Amino acid sequence: MRRIRISEEALEDFADGFRFYEAQDQGLGDYFTSCLRADIESLRLFAGIHRVVHQDYHRLLSRVFPYGVFYTLDETEVVIWAVLDLGRDPWWLETRFAR
């Protein structure tokens, strides 16, 4: 089973999503967090089966929210680089990975 590491940028993305959904309805941010954590936890078993969307970045689609979890992997570790709202402008999404 692989270890999961979440980058600082991905943690910021996660917090942005929480704040957005919490502003929509009290408690929705917590539900967002729970759902995304479950999605990320599934990577311990299923990392690598998701579509490669840019170079070696895989994209896990959240089961509940319109978010993508972008990650890379090796034999022992999954690294989450971004947790992004897929409703955003595709150009913006591409610029996140051009860095």
N, C-alpha and C positions, 0 to 999 in steps of 0.2 A: 504494500500500500504506500502511495506517495505522500510526502509531506506537502502541505500547502503554505505558501508564503504570499502575503499581500503587500504590494508596493505602497509607498506613501501616497502616490497619485491616485491609486485605486481606492485607498481609504478615504481620500478627499471626495472622490466621485460618489462613494457609498454615502458619506455624510451629506453631500448635496442632494442626493435622492431622498434620503430620510427627511431632510428639511422641507423639500418640495412637497412630499406626500403628507407630512405632518401639517403643513399649512393648508392643505386641502380639507382635511378632516382629522380631528384629534384621534390618535391611535392608529391612523393609517400608516404613519411613518414606522411604527413598531411592526406592523404587518409586513411592510416592505422589507424591513430588516430581516425578519424571520424567514420570509420567502427566499430572499437572495442568499442568506446564510445556508439554507438547505440546498439551494442550487450549487453553491460553491462547495459545500461539503461532498456533494455527489462526485466532484472531480477526483476524490481519493480513489474511486473505483473506475470512473469512466473517462478520465483525462485522455485525450488523444483521439477520441472518436468523433469529435466535433469538427466542423468544416474549418479548413485553413482559409483565412480571409485576407491576410497580408503577410508576406514573407513567411515566418514560422509562427505567427499568431493564430491560435484557434479561437473560435467564438462559440461560447455556450449561450444559448437563448434561455432567458428566464421563463419558467413555466407560467408565471402569473403576471408579471409586469413587463412592459415593452423595453426591456434592458438586455444588453449583451455583456457577458463577462469575457474579456479578452485575456488569454493566457498563453504562456509557453511552457514547455515541459522537457524534462530529461528523465533519466532512469529513476531518480530518487525524489524529485521535487517538481511541483507545479507552481509557477509564479504567476500571480494575477497582476496584470499591468494596468487594466482599466475596467471600470464598471460603468457603462455608458447607456444613456437614454437613446434608443435607436430611432426615436421620432425626430431627432435633430437633423439638421442639414447634413447630407452625406459628405459634403466638402469639409465640414468641421470635423467629422469623424476621421476622415483621412488625414487631416493635419495633426491629429493626436499621435499618429504612428509615424509621421515623417520626422519626428525629433530624433 
